Amino acid sequence: MSKGYPLNMPEVEIPTFKDQQYSIVEYGAVGDGFTKNTEAINRAVQDCSEAGGGKVVIPKGLWLTGPIQLKSNVNLHAEKGALVLFSRDFDDYPLVYTSYEGTDTIRCMSPLFGQDLENVAITGDGVFDGSGDAWRPVKQMKMTAKQWKSLVDSGGALNANGKMWWPTEGAMHGASLTKELLAKGEKDPKAFEEARDFLRPTLLQLDRSKRILLDGPTFQNSPSWCLHPWVSEHITIRNVSVRNPWYSQNGDGLDLDSCRYVDVYDCHFDVGDDAICMKSGKDKPGRDLGEACEYINIRDCVVYHGHGGFVIGSEMSGDVKNITISDCLFIGTDAGLRFKTARGRGGIVENIDVRNIHMTDIPGDAITFSMYYSHAGSQNPEVVPVTEETPVFRNFYFENIQCMGANHAININGLQEMPIENMEFVNVNMAAKKAINIRFAKGLSFENVKIDAKEGPLIRIDRSSDIVTTNVTGSHAGEPYAEVMGEGTSNVQFSGEKISDETVRVASEVESSQVKLNNL
C-alpha cells in the first residue's frame, strides 16, 4: 500500500517590488463611479513598470474603468473600500489573441490582462467587479418565473426555443460566426468584430507569466471564468474571495490552466460553475502544446457553491499531475471532488493526493469520476482502440474524507478500453442516497470506509478487477452488502465483519473463484 502522493516541489517564488508608490489619483483618476479612468490607471501602471516597478495604489472609492493592462514588476493594490467597476461598454475591450477552454482563440481583452510578464501582483482588500451580467447569457431553467420575466423585459434577445436569454442579438449570433472563423484558422482580430458581443472575457487573464501573487482582493461578477492563469508558473493565490452568481454561465472561480508551481490557500469561492479547477488544454491542440498542469498545492479553502468544489478537467489533454488538495470545506457544491474527461482528450491525470476534505449537502456525487463527460449516461459504450486520444486516470489517494449528505458517495466510471487505475480510499465517512459504484476500474482499495446509504448495496462492482476492501461498513437499506457483476470482473476481495455468501451477490457471468470473502 502506498501512503499517497505527497507533493515534492520547489519553493514557489513570490514576487518582490520596489518601495515606491504611484497613486492613480495623481494621474487624474476620479472615484465617483461615473468617470471612466482607463487611461489614468493604465498610465500609472505603465510609468511604474518603466521606472523599475513598485505599487500602483487604488484608494477608497468607486473607480469605473475599461481593461487594466498589467505590467512586469507592478503590484496593483486596491485599498479597503475601493471598488474597481469594469465598464459595461463592450467597445472598451480590444480583441486579443489568447486561450480559452483549451483552445487558442480571439476574445475581448480581460478586465485584468497581461501577457509575458514577470513579478506581478494584485493585492489589498478592495473589490474588482467584472460587470459580468452585461455579458453573460442566462438559461431559463436557472431563474424563477419572476426573475426570468424581469430579465426578458430588460431587453436583449431570446434563442429560437425561448430558453436562453442573451444580452444582445450580436452575442446570440456570435457563437456560430466565431466557430466558423476558428475552423478556417482565422487569427486576425478584425475578422471577429461582428462577434465581439459573444467573445466575453475572463475577469483576470495572465498568459505565459512568472511570479504572480494574488493576495487579499475580492474578484466577482466575471463575464466568463473569473481567474485564469495560462501557461504560467510560480503562482501564489491567498486570502482571496471569488464570487459569481450561482446561475452564471461558465462562471468558474479559479482555472489553473497548464500552470506549474502553484500555492493556493485561505481562499473562499462562491461561484456559478466549477470552483477550483485544473486544466491543460483540449484535445489535439492541448496535446500539441504539451504544457502540463503540475505541482499544485491547494489547502484551507472554503467553497460555498459551484458545480464542483475541486475539479480536474475536462480539458486535461496536456496532462495534470502532482496535485495535493487538503483541509478544504465544500458546502452545497453540486459535486464535491470532480474528475472528468472524455474520449478524444488524451492526456494523463496522475499522482493526485486528497486529504482532510469535509463536505455537506452535496446534491450530486461527493467523489465522482467520469470519462464520458461529453456523452454522459452511456452505460454500455462501444470499445474503441487505445490511441493518443485515450485519456488516462491513475494514482489517486483519498484520506480522511467526510460528507454528510450526497446523492452518491463515490461514483467511478472509467473507459472499457482504459480503466481508471490505482486508487486508495482510507478513513472515509459519508451519508448519501447511494454508496459506492465502480465500473471499468482496476487496482482499487478501500480501508476503514463507513457509508450510510438509503438505496442499493454498499459496493457495486461492474467489469473491474483487483478491488480490495477492508472494514467497509454502513447501512444499505436491506440490500446485499455488495454486488459483483460484469464479464471480466476478477480478483475481488472483501474483508470485514459478517461478510458471507448471503451478503455478497455475485452475478452468473463472474467466476466465483474471483471473489474472496474474509470474515475478520
C-alpha positions in Angstrom: 0.0 0.0 0.0 1.2 3.5 -0.8 0.8 6.3 1.6 -0.4 8.7 -1.0 1.4 11.1 -3.3 2.8 13.8 -1.1 3.9 16.8 -3.1 7.6 17.4 -3.6 8.0 20.6 -5.4 10.5 23.5 -5.2 9.5 26.6 -3.2 7.1 28.8 -5.0 8.8 32.1 -5.9 6.8 35.2 -4.7 7.4 38.5 -6.5 9.0 41.4 -4.7 8.7 45.1 -5.6 10.5 48.4 -5.2 9.4 50.5 -2.3 7.8 53.3 -4.4 4.1 54.1 -4.9 2.0 55.6 -7.7 -1.5 56.7 -6.8 -4.0 56.6 -9.6 -5.4 59.9 -8.3 -2.1 61.6 -9.2 -2.8 60.6 -12.8 -6.3 62.2 -12.8 -8.4 59.2 -11.8 -11.8 60.2 -10.2 -13.5 57.7 -7.9 -17.1 58.9 -8.4 -18.5 55.8 -10.3 -19.2 57.9 -13.4 -15.8 59.0 -14.7 -14.1 56.4 -16.9 -10.5 56.0 -15.6 -9.0 53.6 -18.1 -6.3 55.9 -19.3 -5.3 57.2 -15.9 -4.9 53.8 -14.3 -3.0 52.3 -17.3 -0.6 55.3 -17.4 0.1 54.8 -13.7 0.8 51.1 -14.3 3.0 51.9 -17.3 5.0 54.5 -15.5 5.5 52.3 -12.5 6.8 49.4 -14.7 9.1 51.6 -16.7 10.6 53.0 -13.5 11.6 49.6 -12.3 8.4 48.7 -10.6 6.5 49.3 -7.3 3.0 49.7 -6.1 0.1 51.3 -8.0 -2.5 52.3 -5.4 -6.2 52.4 -5.9 -7.7 54.2 -2.9 -11.2 54.0 -1.4 -13.9 55.0 -4.0 -15.9 53.8 -7.0 -13.5 53.5 -9.9 -15.1 52.9 -13.3 -12.6 51.7 -15.9 -12.0 49.7 -19.0 -9.4 46.9 -19.0 -6.3 47.3 -16.9 -3.2 46.1 -18.7 -0.9 44.7 -16.0 2.9 45.1 -16.4 6.0 43.4 -15.0 7.2 44.5 -11.6 3.9 46.2 -10.7 1.8 45.5 -7.6 -1.8 46.7 -8.3 -3.0 47.5 -4.8 -6.7 48.2 -4.2 -7.2 49.6 -0.7 -10.1 48.7 1.6 -13.2 50.4 0.4 -12.1 50.5 -3.2 -14.5 49.1 -5.8 -13.0 48.8 -9.3 -16.0 48.5 -11.6 -15.2 47.5 -15.1 -17.1 49.1 -18.0 -20.2 47.6 -19.5 -19.3 49.1 -22.9 -18.0 46.2 -25.0 -16.1 48.6 -27.3 -13.8 49.4 -24.4 -12.3 45.8 -24.7 -9.9 45.3 -27.6 -10.0 41.9 -29.3 -6.8 39.9 -28.5 -5.3 36.5 -29.3 -5.3 34.3 -26.1 -6.5 30.9 -24.9 -9.9 29.9 -23.5 -11.5 26.5 -22.9 -8.3 24.7 -24.0 -8.2 26.4 -27.5 -6.2 29.3 -28.9 -8.8 31.9 -29.8 -9.8 35.6 -30.1 -11.5 37.1 -27.1 -12.3 40.5 -25.8 -9.4 41.7 -23.6 -9.9 40.7 -20.0 -10.6 43.4 -17.5 -7.3 42.4 -15.7 -4.9 41.4 -18.5 -1.3 40.6 -19.0 1.0 38.5 -21.3 4.7 37.5 -20.9 5.1 39.2 -17.5 7.4 38.7 -14.5 6.7 39.8 -11.0 3.1 40.9 -11.0 0.7 41.2 -8.1 -2.9 42.3 -7.2 -3.2 42.9 -3.5 -5.2 44.8 -0.9 -8.8 44.5 0.5 -10.6 46.1 -2.5 -13.1 44.6 -4.9 -12.8 44.0 -8.6 -16.2 43.7 -10.3 -16.3 42.5 -14.0 -19.8 43.6 -14.7 -20.4 40.1 -16.0 -24.2 40.5 -16.1 -23.8 42.8 -19.1 -22.0 39.9 -21.0 -23.4 36.6 -19.9 -26.3 34.6 -21.4 -28.7 33.1 -18.9 -30.7 29.9 -19.0 -34.4 30.0 -18.1 -34.0 26.8 -16.0 -31.8 28.7 -13.6 -34.3 31.5 -12.9 -37.6 31.8 -11.0 -40.5 32.9 -13.2 -40.3 36.4 -11.8 -36.6 36.7 -12.3 -36.9 35.4 -15.9 -39.7 37.8 -16.7 -37.7 40.7 -15.4 -34.6 39.6 -17.4 -36.6 39.3 -20.6 -38.4 42.6 -20.1 -35.0 44.3 -19.7 -34.2 43.8 -23.4 -31.7 41.5 -25.1 -32.7 38.5 -27.2 -34.1 35.0 -26.8 -32.9 32.0 -28.7 -35.2 30.0 -31.0 -36.7 27.9 -28.3 -37.0 30.8 -25.8 -34.9 29.0 -23.2 -31.8 31.1 -23.3 -31.6 34.9 -22.9 -28.7 36.8 -24.5 -27.8 40.4 -23.7 -27.7 41.4 -27.4 -28.5 39.9 -30.8 -24.9 40.1 -31.6 -24.0 38.0 -28.6 -26.6 35.4 -29.6 -25.4 35.1 -33.2 -21.7 35.4 -32.4 -21.2 31.8 -31.5 -21.7 30.4 -35.0 -19.6 33.1 -36.6 -16.8 32.5 -34.1 -16.9 28.8 -34.7 -16.8 29.3 -38.5 -13.8 31.7 -38.3 -11.8 29.5 -36.0 -12.5 26.5 -38.2 -10.8 28.4 -41.1 -7.8 29.1 -38.9 -8.5 32.9 -38.8 -6.3 34.8 -36.3 -6.9 38.4 -37.3 -8.9 40.1 -34.5 -10.5 42.4 -37.1 -12.3 39.4 -38.6 -14.1 38.8 -35.3 -15.6 42.3 -34.8 -19.1 41.2 -35.6 -18.9 38.5 -32.9 -17.5 40.9 -30.3 -20.5 40.8 -28.0 -20.2 37.0 -27.8 -16.5 37.0 -27.0 -16.9 37.7 -23.3 -13.6 37.7 -21.4 -12.4 36.1 -18.2 -12.1 38.6 -15.4 -8.3 38.0 -15.0 -6.2 36.5 -17.8 -2.4 36.1 -17.3 -0.6 34.4 -20.2 2.9 33.0 -20.1 3.9 34.8 -16.9 6.1 34.1 -14.0 6.0 35.0 -10.3 2.3 36.0 -9.8 0.7 37.0 -6.5 -3.0 37.5 -5.7 -3.4 38.4 -2.1 -6.4 39.9 -0.4 -8.9 41.2 -3.0 -12.4 40.1 -3.9 -12.9 39.2 -7.6 -16.5 39.0 -8.6 -19.1 39.1 -11.3 -16.9 37.9 -14.1 -18.1 37.8 -17.7 -17.0 34.1 -18.0 -14.3 32.4 -15.9 -13.0 34.5 -13.1 -9.3 33.9 -12.5 -7.4 32.2 -15.4 -3.6 32.0 -15.4 -2.5 30.2 -18.5 1.0 28.6 -19.2 2.3 30.4 -16.1 4.5 29.4 -13.2 5.3 30.3 -9.6 1.8 31.5 -8.7 0.6 32.3 -5.1 -3.1 32.9 -4.5 -4.0 33.5 -0.9 -6.7 35.4 1.2 -8.8 35.9 -1.9 -12.6 35.7 -2.3 -14.1 34.8 -5.7 -17.8 35.5 -6.2 -20.1 34.8 -9.2 -23.9 34.5 -9.3 -24.9 30.8 -8.9 -26.6 31.0 -12.3 -23.6 32.5 -14.1 -22.9 30.7 -17.4 -19.2 29.5 -17.4 -18.9 31.3 -14.0 -15.8 29.3 -12.9 -13.8 30.5 -9.9 -10.2 29.6 -10.4 -8.9 27.8 -13.5 -5.2 26.9 -13.3 -4.5 26.1 -17.0 -1.2 24.5 -17.9 0.4 26.1 -14.9 3.1 24.8 -12.5 4.4 25.6 -9.1 1.3 27.0 -7.6 0.3 27.6 -4.0 -3.4 28.3 -3.2 -4.6 28.8 0.4 -7.0 30.6 2.7 -9.4 31.4 -0.2 -13.2 31.5 -0.4 -15.3 30.6 -3.5 -19.0 31.1 -4.2 -19.5 30.7 -8.0 -21.7 29.5 -10.8 -19.6 26.7 -12.3 -16.5 24.7 -11.2 -14.9 26.5 -8.2 -11.2 25.3 -8.1 -10.3 23.7 -11.4 -7.2 22.2 -13.0 -6.9 22.2 -16.8 -4.2 21.7 -19.5 -5.7 22.2 -23.0 -8.3 20.4 -25.0 -7.8 17.5 -27.5 -5.1 17.8 -30.2 -4.2 21.5 -29.5 -3.7 20.7 -25.8 -1.5 17.7 -26.6 0.5 19.6 -29.1 1.1 22.4 -26.6 2.2 19.8 -24.2 2.2 22.1 -21.1 1.1 20.1 -18.0 -0.7 21.5 -15.0 1.6 20.3 -12.3 3.0 20.8 -8.8 -0.1 22.5 -7.4 -0.8 22.7 -3.6 -4.3 23.7 -2.6 -5.3 23.9 1.1 -7.5 25.6 3.7 -10.1 26.8 1.2 -13.9 27.1 1.5 -16.3 26.6 -1.4 -20.0 27.6 -0.8 -21.4 27.0 -4.3 -20.1 25.6 -7.5 -20.6 22.7 -10.0 -17.6 21.1 -8.3 -15.6 22.1 -5.2 -12.3 20.8 -6.6 -12.2 19.7 -10.3 -9.8 18.3 -12.8 -10.8 18.5 -16.5 -12.5 18.1 -18.7 -9.7 19.9 -20.6 -6.7 17.9 -19.5 -5.0 16.9 -22.8 -1.6 18.2 -21.8 -1.6 16.2 -18.5 -2.5 17.1 -14.9 -0.2 15.6 -12.3 1.4 16.0 -8.9 -1.5 17.8 -7.2 -2.4 18.0 -3.5 -5.6 19.3 -2.0 -6.1 19.3 1.7 -8.1 20.7 4.6 -10.9 22.2 2.5 -14.6 22.6 3.1 -17.3 22.3 0.5 -20.8 23.5 1.4 -23.6 22.7 -1.0 -21.5 22.3 -4.2 -23.2 20.3 -6.9 -20.4 17.8 -6.7 -17.5 17.7 -4.2 -14.4 16.2 -5.8 -15.0 16.0 -9.5 -12.7 14.4 -12.1 -13.9 14.5 -15.7 -12.7 13.8 -19.2 -13.8 12.1 -22.5 -12.5 10.1 -25.4 -10.6 12.4 -27.8 -8.9 14.3 -25.0 -5.8 12.1 -24.5 -3.6 13.2 -21.7 -2.7 11.7 -18.3 -4.1 12.7 -14.9 -1.9 11.1 -12.2 -0.5 11.4 -8.7 -3.4 13.2 -7.1 -3.3 13.4 -3.3 -6.5 14.4 -1.4 -6.7 14.6 2.4 -8.9 16.1 5.1 -11.9 17.2 2.9 -15.2 18.0 4.6 -18.4 18.3 2.6 -22.1 18.8 3.3 -25.4 19.0 1.4 -23.9 17.8 -2.0 -26.8 17.3 -4.4 -24.7 15.2 -6.8 -21.7 12.9 -6.1 -19.3 13.6 -3.2 -16.5 12.0 -5.2 -17.1 11.4 -8.9 -15.0 10.2 -11.8 -16.4 10.3 -15.3 -14.6 9.6 -18.6 -17.7 10.2 -20.5 -18.1 13.9 -19.9 -19.2 14.8 -23.5 -21.7 11.8 -23.6 -22.7 11.1 -20.0 -25.1 8.3 -19.4 -23.8 5.8 -21.9 -23.9 2.7 -19.8 -22.6 0.2 -22.4 -20.1 2.2 -24.5 -18.6 0.7 -27.6 -15.0 -0.2 -27.0 -12.6 1.8 -29.2 -8.8 1.2 -29.8 -6.4 2.9 -27.4 -4.6 5.8 -29.1 -3.0 9.1 -28.1 -6.7 10.3 -27.9 -7.4 8.0 -25.0 -7.3 9.8 -21.6 -5.7 8.1 -18.6 -6.7 8.5 -14.9 -4.4 6.8 -12.4 -2.7 7.1 -9.0 -5.3 8.8 -6.7 -5.2 8.8 -2.9 -8.0 9.9 -0.6 -7.7 10.0 3.1 -9.9 11.4 5.9 -12.9 12.4 3.7 -16.2 13.3 5.2 -19.5 14.1 3.6 -22.8 14.5 5.3 -25.4 14.4 2.6 -24.9 13.5 -1.1 -26.7 11.7 -3.9 -23.8 9.3 -4.5 -20.9 8.9 -2.1 -18.3 7.5 -4.5 -19.1 7.1 -8.2 -16.3 5.8 -10.5 -16.8 5.3 -14.3 -13.8 4.5 -16.4 -13.5 3.6 -20.0 -13.7 -0.1 -21.0 -10.5 0.3 -23.1 -8.8 2.3 -20.3 -10.0 1.6 -16.8 -9.3 4.1 -14.0 -6.3 2.6 -12.2 -4.7 2.6 -8.7 -6.9 4.4 -6.2 -6.9 4.3 -2.5 -9.6 5.4 -0.1 -8.6 5.5 3.6 -10.8 6.7 6.5 -13.9 7.8 4.6 -17.2 8.6 6.4 -20.3 9.6 4.4 -24.0 9.7 4.4 -25.6 9.5 0.9 -28.5 8.2 -1.0 -26.2 5.7 -2.8 -22.9 4.4 -1.6 -20.0 3.1 -3.9 -20.3 2.4 -7.6 -17.3 1.1 -9.5 -17.3 0.5 -13.3 -14.3 -0.1 -15.5 -11.5 0.3 -12.9 -8.6 -1.7 -11.5 -6.3 -1.7 -8.6 -8.7 0.0 -6.1 -8.5 -0.4 -2.3 -10.9 0.8 0.4 -9.9 0.8 4.1 -12.0 1.9 7.1 -14.8 3.3 5.0 -18.2 3.9 6.5 -21.2 4.9 4.4 -24.8 5.2 5.5 -26.8 4.7 2.3 -30.5 4.9 1.7 -30.6 2.8 -1.5 -28.7 -0.2 -3.0 -25.7 -2.1 -1.8 -22.7 -0.5 -0.1 -20.5 -1.5 -3.0 -21.4 -2.3 -6.7 -18.6 -3.5 -8.8 -19.0 -3.9 -12.6 -16.4 -5.1 -15.1 -13.5 -4.2 -12.8 -10.5 -6.0 -11.3 -8.2 -6.1 -8.3 -10.6 -4.5 -5.9 -9.8 -4.9 -2.2 -11.9 -3.7 0.7 -11.1 -3.8 4.4 -13.6 -2.8 7.0 -16.1 -1.1 4.7 -19.2 -0.7 6.8 -22.5 1.2 6.9 -26.2 0.8 6.3 -27.5 -0.4 3.0 -31.3 -0.4 3.2 -31.9 -4.2 3.3 -29.9 -4.7 0.0 -26.9 -7.0 -0.1 -23.7 -5.7 1.2 -22.1 -5.9 -2.3 -22.9 -6.7 -5.9 -20.3 -8.0 -8.2 -21.1 -8.3 -11.9 -19.8 -7.9 -15.5 -17.7 -10.1 -17.7 -14.0 -9.8 -16.9 -14.5 -8.8 -13.3 -11.8 -10.6 -11.3 -9.7 -10.6 -8.1 -12.3 -9.0 -5.8 -11.6 -9.3 -2.1 -13.9 -8.3 0.8 -12.6 -8.3 4.3 -14.7 -7.3 7.3 -17.2 -8.4 9.9 -20.1 -10.6 8.9 -19.0 -11.0 5.3 -20.7 -14.1 3.8 -22.2 -15.6 0.6 -25.6 -14.2 1.8 -24.3 -10.6 2.0 -22.4 -10.6 -1.3 -24.3 -11.1 -4.5 -22.2 -12.4 -7.4 -23.7 -12.4 -10.9 -23.5 -15.6 -13.0 -21.0 -14.2 -15.5 -18.4 -13.7 -12.7 -16.4 -16.8 -11.8 -17.0 -17.5 -8.1 -13.3 -18.1 -7.6 -12.6 -14.5 -8.5 -14.5 -13.2 -5.4 -12.9 -13.9 -2.0 -14.7 -13.3 1.3 -12.7 -12.8 4.5 -14.7 -12.6 7.7 -12.5 -10.7 10.1 
